[in-house]
Every structure is written in C-alpha cells, then in structure tokens.
Amino acid sequence: MAGFQGLKTIDVIESRRRDPCKSLWRNVLIVAIEDAIKLTVNRVKWKMDKNRCLEIDYVTEPNQDFATICHYADLDHTLVRSKVKKTLSKIKEKYEAENNMPEMQREWLHTNERNDRPLKISETINKTM
C-alpha cells in the first residue's frame, strides 16, 4: 500500500476533445500507409519491377522524418512501422497465393484425365455413326 497515490480524477469533457494537430499528423500517416499498401498490391498483383520504392521505404525503413511525424501524431514509430511491415507482408502472401492459383489449376487439369474425356466422347459419337 506504500505506492498508493490516491484516486486520480479525469476531466471527461477534456478527454473527449480531439487535438486537431494530432488528427492532422495521423491523417498524414494514414495517407502514407495507404500509398504504400496500394503500391505493394499493384507490384505483387501485376508483377511489376521489384526495385526499391520510396513510398514503401518511407513507412518500412527507419528514418527521422517518419519518427518525427509519429511523434507529432502521438504514436510510437517503431510500433507503427512493425505493424505496417506485417500488413505489407500479409498482402504479398495473399496476392502471391492468388497469382499461383491459375497455374495450379492448369497443372491439375493437365495431370487429370479430364482432358481426355472430350476426346473419348467424340470418339464414341463418331464410332456409332
């Protein structure tokens, strides 16, 4: 009980107010993250070149500018960066799996007897006539 400081009072009205500066810098971060996500989706989906991209590097690689904007937004830049990296890797995995599906279907069709079936049917029709 030695560490008990007493009850803390909170001003409910003041805690509900939003700081416009924080909102502004959070929106800046949102736009930067959205740009990185869109670029990642387009690069993986359309198999674009894998060169480094400044928009993606801005939110995934450590830099002072990103850390400053996160500080203005009252967010931890390392936590934001790690969550963005996880999200981008999930997007890559998802679209790479989707891009491999048509190849898998073609392989399945080519290895199965389904390709031979139309030939067999047409052969039996031609024999009866």
OpenMM code with the backbone's topology and positions (N, CA, C; nanometers):
from openmm import Vec3, app, unit

residues = "MET ALA GLY PHE GLN GLY LEU LYS THR ILE ASP VAL ILE GLU SER ARG ARG ARG ASP PRO CYS LYS SER LEU TRP ARG ASN VAL LEU ILE VAL ALA ILE GLU ASP ALA ILE LYS LEU THR VAL ASN ARG VAL LYS TRP LYS MET ASP LYS ASN ARG CYS LEU GLU ILE ASP TYR VAL THR GLU PRO ASN GLN ASP PHE ALA THR ILE CYS HIS TYR ALA ASP LEU ASP HIS THR LEU VAL ARG SER LYS VAL LYS LYS THR LEU SER LYS ILE LYS GLU LYS TYR GLU ALA GLU ASN ASN MET PRO GLU MET GLN ARG GLU TRP LEU HIS THR ASN GLU ARG ASN ASP ARG PRO LEU LYS ILE SER GLU THR ILE ASN LYS THR MET".split()
positions = [
    Vec3(0.0813, -0.1198, 0.0000),
    Vec3(0.0000, 0.0000, 0.0000),
    Vec3(0.0853, 0.1256, 0.0000),
    Vec3(0.2152, 0.1093, 0.0093),
    Vec3(0.3019, 0.2271, 0.0165),
    Vec3(0.3008, 0.3048, -0.1146),
    Vec3(0.2762, 0.2354, -0.2267),
    Vec3(0.2786, 0.3015, -0.3559),
    Vec3(0.1464, 0.3659, -0.3945),
    Vec3(0.0439, 0.3565, -0.3107),
    Vec3(-0.0881, 0.4102, -0.3443),
    Vec3(-0.0861, 0.5618, -0.3355),
    Vec3(-0.1218, 0.6274, -0.4438),
    Vec3(-0.1173, 0.7738, -0.4501),
    Vec3(-0.2538, 0.8374, -0.4287),
    Vec3(-0.3583, 0.7583, -0.4249),
    Vec3(-0.4928, 0.8132, -0.4137),
    Vec3(-0.5637, 0.7999, -0.5472),
    Vec3(-0.6872, 0.8384, -0.5515),
    Vec3(-0.7655, 0.8284, -0.6737),
    Vec3(-0.7299, 0.9408, -0.7696),
    Vec3(-0.7303, 0.9066, -0.8952),
    Vec3(-0.6979, 1.0053, -0.9978),
    Vec3(-0.8279, 1.0529, -1.0612),
    Vec3(-0.8427, 1.1817, -1.0717),
    Vec3(-0.9630, 1.2350, -1.1345),
    Vec3(-0.9346, 1.2650, -1.2808),
    Vec3(-1.0353, 1.2430, -1.3622),
    Vec3(-1.0220, 1.2660, -1.5055),
    Vec3(-1.1307, 1.3626, -1.5481),
    Vec3(-1.0919, 1.4624, -1.6222),
    Vec3(-1.1890, 1.5544, -1.6780),
    Vec3(-1.2482, 1.4889, -1.8033),
    Vec3(-1.3723, 1.4426, -1.7927),
    Vec3(-1.4347, 1.3675, -1.9010),
    Vec3(-1.4505, 1.4531, -2.0259),
    Vec3(-1.4885, 1.5755, -2.0111),
    Vec3(-1.5091, 1.6633, -2.1263),
    Vec3(-1.3765, 1.6904, -2.1958),
    Vec3(-1.2718, 1.7162, -2.1191),
    Vec3(-1.1407, 1.7443, -2.1781),
    Vec3(-1.0834, 1.6204, -2.2481),
    Vec3(-1.1087, 1.5017, -2.1926),
    Vec3(-1.0545, 1.3804, -2.2538),
    Vec3(-1.1243, 1.3459, -2.3855),
    Vec3(-1.2464, 1.3949, -2.4057),
    Vec3(-1.3192, 1.3688, -2.5303),
    Vec3(-1.2801, 1.4638, -2.6429),
    Vec3(-1.2203, 1.5759, -2.6077),
    Vec3(-1.1794, 1.6712, -2.7103),
    Vec3(-1.0653, 1.6132, -2.7911),
    Vec3(-1.0682, 1.6447, -2.9171),
    Vec3(-0.9618, 1.5948, -3.0056),
    Vec3(-0.8659, 1.7076, -3.0381),
    Vec3(-0.7421, 1.6702, -3.0396),
    Vec3(-0.6387, 1.7664, -3.0733),
    Vec3(-0.6283, 1.7741, -3.2252),
    Vec3(-0.6542, 1.8892, -3.2860),
    Vec3(-0.6500, 1.8980, -3.4323),
    Vec3(-0.5109, 1.8722, -3.4899),
    Vec3(-0.4065, 1.9052, -3.4162),
    Vec3(-0.2705, 1.8792, -3.4656),
    Vec3(-0.2429, 1.7301, -3.4725),
    Vec3(-0.2848, 1.6554, -3.3694),
    Vec3(-0.2675, 1.5109, -3.3720),
    Vec3(-0.3466, 1.4499, -3.4867),
    Vec3(-0.4681, 1.4979, -3.5055),
    Vec3(-0.5516, 1.4454, -3.6143),
    Vec3(-0.4878, 1.4716, -3.7500),
    Vec3(-0.4305, 1.5895, -3.7666),
    Vec3(-0.3647, 1.6238, -3.8922),
    Vec3(-0.2492, 1.5286, -3.9199),
    Vec3(-0.1604, 1.5082, -3.8221),
    Vec3(-0.0431, 1.4233, -3.8443),
    Vec3(-0.0806, 1.2762, -3.8557),
    Vec3(-0.1874, 1.2360, -3.7887),
    Vec3(-0.2354, 1.0985, -3.8064),
    Vec3(-0.2898, 1.0780, -3.9474),
    Vec3(-0.3562, 1.1785, -4.0006),
    Vec3(-0.4043, 1.1684, -4.1391),
    Vec3(-0.2883, 1.1650, -4.2382),
    Vec3(-0.1808, 1.2373, -4.2081),
    Vec3(-0.0620, 1.2302, -4.2927),
    Vec3(-0.0069, 1.0879, -4.2936),
    Vec3(-0.0013, 1.0257, -4.1765),
    Vec3(0.0449, 0.8868, -4.1680),
    Vec3(-0.0484, 0.7917, -4.2421),
    Vec3(-0.1774, 0.8142, -4.2291),
    Vec3(-0.2746, 0.7287, -4.2978),
    Vec3(-0.2535, 0.7339, -4.4484),
    Vec3(-0.2339, 0.8524, -4.5019),
    Vec3(-0.2129, 0.8664, -4.6468),
    Vec3(-0.0836, 0.7968, -4.6901),
    Vec3(0.0218, 0.8123, -4.6114),
    Vec3(0.1494, 0.7477, -4.6455),
    Vec3(0.1354, 0.5950, -4.6419),
    Vec3(0.0647, 0.5433, -4.5428),
    Vec3(0.0463, 0.3989, -4.5314),
    Vec3(-0.0439, 0.3477, -4.6434),
    Vec3(-0.1491, 0.4224, -4.6763),
    Vec3(-0.2365, 0.3829, -4.7881),
    Vec3(-0.1590, 0.3775, -4.9193),
    Vec3(-0.0726, 0.4746, -4.9423),
    Vec3(0.0094, 0.4747, -5.0640),
    Vec3(0.0998, 0.3521, -5.0703),
    Vec3(0.1600, 0.3185, -4.9567),
    Vec3(0.2478, 0.2010, -4.9531),
    Vec3(0.1685, 0.0728, -4.9794),
    Vec3(0.0488, 0.0642, -4.9249),
    Vec3(-0.0343, -0.0549, -4.9457),
    Vec3(-0.0757, -0.0665, -5.0916),
    Vec3(-0.1200, 0.0449, -5.1504),
    Vec3(-0.1608, 0.0424, -5.2922),
    Vec3(-0.0445, 0.0020, -5.3827),
    Vec3(0.0725, 0.0572, -5.3566),
    Vec3(0.1891, 0.0220, -5.4374),
    Vec3(0.2273, -0.1244, -5.4205),
    Vec3(0.2187, -0.1744, -5.2985),
    Vec3(0.2515, -0.3147, -5.2738),
    Vec3(0.1542, -0.4057, -5.3477),
    Vec3(0.0260, -0.3737, -5.3408),
    Vec3(-0.0749, -0.4545, -5.4103),
    Vec3(-0.0488, -0.4526, -5.5605),
    Vec3(-0.0256, -0.3357, -5.6169),
    Vec3(-0.0012, -0.3259, -5.7613),
    Vec3(0.1263, -0.3982, -5.8029),
    Vec3(0.2296, -0.3889, -5.7214),
    Vec3(0.3561, -0.4547, -5.7562),
    Vec3(0.3420, -0.6063, -5.7567),
    Vec3(0.2702, -0.6594, -5.6585),
    Vec3(0.2567, -0.8043, -5.6490),
    Vec3(0.1526, -0.8552, -5.7487),
    Vec3(0.0417, -0.7828, -5.7586),
    Vec3(-0.0681, -0.8266, -5.8446),
    Vec3(-0.0291, -0.8237, -5.9912),
    Vec3(0.0380, -0.7204, -6.0333),
    Vec3(0.0733, -0.7044, -6.1748),
    Vec3(0.2178, -0.7420, -6.2027),
    Vec3(0.2845, -0.7996, -6.1045),
    Vec3(0.4235, -0.8457, -6.1178),
    Vec3(0.5143, -0.7364, -6.1736),
    Vec3(0.5047, -0.6201, -6.1094),
    Vec3(0.5866, -0.5068, -6.1513),
    Vec3(0.7287, -0.5264, -6.1009),
    Vec3(0.8173, -0.4369, -6.1435),
    Vec3(0.9587, -0.4499, -6.1061),
    Vec3(0.9742, -0.4437, -5.9544),
    Vec3(1.0764, -0.5100, -5.9067),
    Vec3(1.0990, -0.5219, -5.7625),
    Vec3(1.2019, -0.4215, -5.7123),
    Vec3(1.2247, -0.3130, -5.7874),
    Vec3(1.3184, -0.2104, -5.7425),
    Vec3(1.2655, -0.1435, -5.6168),
    Vec3(1.3542, -0.0826, -5.5439),
    Vec3(1.3138, -0.0147, -5.4208),
    Vec3(1.2198, 0.1010, -5.4531),
    Vec3(1.1241, 0.1207, -5.3666),
    Vec3(1.0243, 0.2249, -5.3870),
    Vec3(1.0275, 0.3183, -5.2662),
    Vec3(1.0386, 0.4480, -5.2907),
    Vec3(1.0496, 0.5444, -5.1820),
    Vec3(0.9258, 0.5471, -5.0934),
    Vec3(0.8077, 0.5305, -5.1521),
    Vec3(0.6843, 0.5349, -5.0744),
    Vec3(0.6768, 0.4185, -4.9758),
    Vec3(0.7231, 0.3022, -5.0189),
    Vec3(0.7208, 0.1858, -4.9304),
    Vec3(0.8337, 0.1954, -4.8288),
    Vec3(0.9513, 0.2396, -4.8724),
    Vec3(1.0644, 0.2534, -4.7810),
    Vec3(1.0362, 0.3566, -4.6717),
    Vec3(0.9577, 0.4579, -4.7039),
    Vec3(0.9282, 0.5638, -4.6070),
    Vec3(0.8602, 0.5078, -4.4828),
    Vec3(0.7692, 0.4126, -4.5004),
    Vec3(0.6964, 0.3597, -4.3852),
    Vec3(0.7565, 0.2300, -4.3303),
    Vec3(0.8512, 0.1695, -4.4017),
    Vec3(0.9080, 0.0433, -4.3536),
    Vec3(1.0523, 0.0556, -4.3046),
    Vec3(1.1275, 0.1486, -4.3571),
    Vec3(1.2676, 0.1658, -4.3171),
    Vec3(1.2789, 0.2789, -4.2146),
    Vec3(1.3670, 0.2630, -4.1161),
    Vec3(1.3833, 0.3692, -4.0153),
    Vec3(1.4325, 0.4993, -4.0777),
    Vec3(1.3625, 0.6075, -4.0468),
    Vec3(1.4077, 0.7401, -4.0891),
    Vec3(1.3537, 0.8434, -3.9914),
    Vec3(1.4249, 0.9537, -3.9825),
    Vec3(1.3913, 1.0573, -3.8850),
    Vec3(1.2595, 1.1271, -3.9180),
    Vec3(1.2304, 1.1452, -4.0433),
    Vec3(1.1071, 1.2127, -4.0835),
    Vec3(0.9842, 1.1351, -4.0363),
    Vec3(0.9846, 1.0036, -4.0578),
    Vec3(0.8726, 0.9196, -4.0148),
    Vec3(0.8596, 0.9224, -3.8619),
    Vec3(0.9729, 0.9163, -3.7935),
    Vec3(0.9709, 0.9197, -3.6467),
    Vec3(0.9151, 1.0527, -3.5958),
    Vec3(0.9508, 1.1613, -3.6622),
    Vec3(0.9006, 1.2930, -3.6217),
    Vec3(0.7499, 1.3036, -3.6420),
    Vec3(0.7015, 1.2558, -3.7548),
    Vec3(0.5574, 1.2623, -3.7815),
    Vec3(0.4815, 1.1746, -3.6817),
    Vec3(0.5356, 1.0574, -3.6498),
    Vec3(0.4722, 0.9725, -3.5487),
    Vec3(0.4721, 1.0409, -3.4120),
    Vec3(0.5796, 1.1122, -3.3815),
    Vec3(0.5851, 1.1870, -3.2551),
    Vec3(0.4779, 1.2950, -3.2525),
    Vec3(0.4609, 1.3693, -3.3625),
    Vec3(0.3565, 1.4710, -3.3699),
    Vec3(0.2173, 1.4092, -3.3591),
    Vec3(0.2029, 1.2866, -3.4093),
    Vec3(0.0740, 1.2176, -3.4042),
    Vec3(0.0538, 1.1455, -3.2709),
    Vec3(0.1522, 1.1543, -3.1823),
    Vec3(0.1481, 1.0906, -3.0511),
    Vec3(0.1390, 0.9381, -3.0641),
    Vec3(0.2203, 0.8829, -3.1548),
    Vec3(0.2270, 0.7383, -3.1777),
    Vec3(0.3723, 0.6930, -3.1696),
    Vec3(0.3910, 0.5664, -3.1361),
    Vec3(0.5246, 0.5078, -3.1308),
    Vec3(0.5656, 0.4653, -3.2718),
    Vec3(0.6709, 0.5239, -3.3253),
    Vec3(0.7098, 0.4981, -3.4642),
    Vec3(0.7549, 0.3545, -3.4867),
    Vec3(0.8165, 0.2912, -3.3869),
    Vec3(0.8590, 0.1524, -3.4061),
    Vec3(0.7392, 0.0582, -3.4115),
    Vec3(0.6373, 0.0850, -3.3318),
    Vec3(0.5170, 0.0029, -3.3332),
    Vec3(0.4410, 0.0205, -3.4645),
    Vec3(0.4277, 0.1451, -3.5097),
    Vec3(0.3590, 0.1718, -3.6368),
    Vec3(0.4330, 0.1025, -3.7507),
    Vec3(0.5655, 0.1163, -3.7531),
    Vec3(0.6456, 0.0566, -3.8601),
    Vec3(0.6334, -0.0957, -3.8604),
    Vec3(0.6370, -0.1572, -3.7426),
    Vec3(0.6268, -0.3033, -3.7376),
    Vec3(0.4897, -0.3515, -3.7839),
    Vec3(0.3842, -0.2800, -3.7490),
    Vec3(0.2504, -0.3194, -3.7936),
    Vec3(0.2343, -0.3003, -3.9439),
    Vec3(0.2936, -0.1956, -3.9979),
    Vec3(0.2868, -0.1739, -4.1429),
    Vec3(0.3631, -0.2850, -4.2153),
    Vec3(0.4793, -0.3218, -4.1646),
    Vec3(0.5569, -0.4302, -4.2267),
    Vec3(0.4787, -0.5611, -4.2262),
    Vec3(0.4124, -0.5927, -4.1138),
    Vec3(0.3316, -0.7145, -4.1058),
    Vec3(0.2175, -0.7106, -4.2075),
    Vec3(0.1526, -0.5962, -4.2178),
    Vec3(0.0410, -0.5826, -4.3115),
    Vec3(0.0887, -0.5987, -4.4550),
    Vec3(0.1994, -0.5361, -4.4896),
    Vec3(0.2508, -0.5467, -4.6263),
    Vec3(0.2938, -0.6893, -4.6585),
    Vec3(0.3513, -0.7596, -4.5606),
    Vec3(0.3901, -0.8984, -4.5874),
    Vec3(0.2681, -0.9877, -4.6041),
    Vec3(0.1611, -0.9620, -4.5290),
    Vec3(0.0364, -1.0387, -4.5469),
    Vec3(-0.0232, -1.0132, -4.6847),
    Vec3(-0.0171, -0.8895, -4.7306),
    Vec3(-0.0687, -0.8565, -4.8636),
    Vec3(0.0118, -0.9304, -4.9696),
    Vec3(0.1437, -0.9293, -4.9565),
    Vec3(0.2288, -1.0007, -5.0534),
    Vec3(0.1950, -1.1488, -5.0562),
    Vec3(0.1816, -1.2095, -4.9386),
    Vec3(0.1492, -1.3524, -4.9325),
    Vec3(0.0142, -1.3808, -4.9970),
    Vec3(-0.0829, -1.2953, -4.9705),
    Vec3(-0.2174, -1.3172, -5.0233),
    Vec3(-0.2187, -1.3117, -5.1755),
    Vec3(-0.1602, -1.2065, -5.2319),
    Vec3(-0.1642, -1.1901, -5.3766),
    Vec3(-0.0723, -1.2875, -5.4487),
    Vec3(0.0375, -1.3259, -5.3862),
    Vec3(0.1234, -1.4266, -5.4491),
    Vec3(0.0525, -1.5611, -5.4531),
    Vec3(-0.0255, -1.5919, -5.3492),
    Vec3(-0.1025, -1.7163, -5.3487),
    Vec3(-0.2116, -1.7115, -5.4549),
    Vec3(-0.2765, -1.5952, -5.4707),
    Vec3(-0.3806, -1.5817, -5.5728),
    Vec3(-0.3217, -1.5898, -5.7128),
    Vec3(-0.2038, -1.5337, -5.7312),
    Vec3(-0.1403, -1.5378, -5.8629),
    Vec3(-0.0978, -1.6793, -5.9014),
    Vec3(-0.0722, -1.7643, -5.8044),
    Vec3(-0.0313, -1.9007, -5.8335),
    Vec3(-0.1492, -1.9931, -5.8602),
    Vec3(-0.2710, -1.9516, -5.8272),
    Vec3(-0.3871, -2.0386, -5.8440),
    Vec3(-0.4117, -2.0797, -5.9893),
    Vec3(-0.4095, -1.9907, -6.0865),
    Vec3(-0.4351, -2.0359, -6.2242),
    Vec3(-0.3327, -2.1394, -6.2705),
    Vec3(-0.2076, -2.1236, -6.2314),
    Vec3(-0.1067, -2.2210, -6.2691),
    Vec3(-0.1363, -2.3555, -6.2047),
    Vec3(-0.1808, -2.3511, -6.0805),
    Vec3(-0.2135, -2.4754, -6.0118),
    Vec3(-0.3320, -2.5429, -6.0795),
    Vec3(-0.4315, -2.4659, -6.1213),
    Vec3(-0.5472, -2.5246, -6.1879),
    Vec3(-0.5059, -2.5878, -6.3201),
    Vec3(-0.4220, -2.5189, -6.3952),
    Vec3(-0.3771, -2.5750, -6.5229),
    Vec3(-0.3010, -2.7050, -6.5005),
    Vec3(-0.2169, -2.7068, -6.3990),
    Vec3(-0.1440, -2.8295, -6.3699),
    Vec3(-0.2402, -2.9415, -6.3346),
    Vec3(-0.3419, -2.9084, -6.2563),
    Vec3(-0.4383, -3.0093, -6.2159),
    Vec3(-0.5136, -3.0624, -6.3371),
    Vec3(-0.5530, -2.9740, -6.4253),
    Vec3(-0.6267, -3.0174, -6.5440),
    Vec3(-0.5384, -3.1002, -6.6362),
    Vec3(-0.4148, -3.0635, -6.6491),
    Vec3(-0.3264, -3.1365, -6.7390),
    Vec3(-0.2876, -3.2731, -6.6845),
    Vec3(-0.2847, -3.2875, -6.5553),
    Vec3(-0.2455, -3.4164, -6.4990),
    Vec3(-0.3640, -3.5104, -6.4811),
    Vec3(-0.4829, -3.4603, -6.4979),
    Vec3(-0.6018, -3.5422, -6.4780),
    Vec3(-0.6511, -3.5968, -6.6119),
    Vec3(-0.7411, -3.6897, -6.6057),
    Vec3(-0.7971, -3.7470, -6.7276),
    Vec3(-0.9103, -3.6626, -6.7848),
    Vec3(-0.9360, -3.5488, -6.7247),
    Vec3(-1.0457, -3.4650, -6.7723),
    Vec3(-1.0203, -3.4157, -6.9151),
    Vec3(-0.8956, -3.3967, -6.9515),
    Vec3(-0.8647, -3.3529, -7.0877),
    Vec3(-0.8949, -3.4627, -7.1885),
    Vec3(-0.8810, -3.5856, -7.1476),
    Vec3(-0.9067, -3.6976, -7.2379),
    Vec3(-1.0548, -3.7253, -7.2539),
    Vec3(-1.1341, -3.6817, -7.1613),
    Vec3(-1.2770, -3.7126, -7.1639),
    Vec3(-1.3480, -3.6611, -7.2886),
    Vec3(-1.3302, -3.5330, -7.3290),
    Vec3(-1.3986, -3.4879, -7.4508),
    Vec3(-1.3573, -3.5682, -7.5733),
    Vec3(-1.2316, -3.6073, -7.5805),
    Vec3(-1.1870, -3.6886, -7.6931),
    Vec3(-1.2564, -3.8244, -7.6939),
    Vec3(-1.2681, -3.8845, -7.5758),
    Vec3(-1.3333, -4.0150, -7.5664),
    Vec3(-1.4796, -4.0057, -7.6063),
    Vec3(-1.5458, -3.8997, -7.5653),
    Vec3(-1.6877, -3.8820, -7.6008),
    Vec3(-1.7015, -3.8619, -7.7509),
    Vec3(-1.6161, -3.7756, -7.8076),
    Vec3(-1.6258, -3.7529, -7.9507),
    Vec3(-1.5924, -3.8799, -8.0302),
    Vec3(-1.5004, -3.9606, -7.9821),
    Vec3(-1.4674, -4.0872, -8.0483),
    Vec3(-1.5852, -4.1826, -8.0458),
    Vec3(-1.6559, -4.1878, -7.9308),
    Vec3(-1.7690, -4.2793, -7.9239),
    Vec3(-1.8840, -4.2324, -8.0106),
    Vec3(-1.9011, -4.1016, -8.0224),
    Vec3(-2.0079, -4.0487, -8.1088),
    Vec3(-1.9740, -4.0793, -8.2544),
    Vec3(-1.8500, -4.0601, -8.2937),
    Vec3(-1.8103, -4.0860, -8.4311),
    Vec3(-1.8178, -4.2345, -8.4669),
    Vec3(-1.7919, -4.3235, -8.3725),
    Vec3(-1.7960, -4.4681, -8.3988),
    Vec3(-1.9388, -4.5152, -8.4217),
    Vec3(-2.0321, -4.4556, -8.3483),
    Vec3(-2.1709, -4.5017, -8.3620),
    Vec3(-2.2321, -4.4559, -8.4922),
    Vec3(-2.1831, -4.3528, -8.5493),
    Vec3(-2.2412, -4.3017, -8.6729),
    Vec3(-2.1808, -4.3719, -8.7861),
] * unit.nanometer
topology = app.Topology()
chain = topology.addChain("A")
for resn in residues:
    res = topology.addResidue(resn, chain)
    for name in ("N", "CA", "C"):
        topology.addAtom(name, app.Element.getBySymbol(name[0]), res)
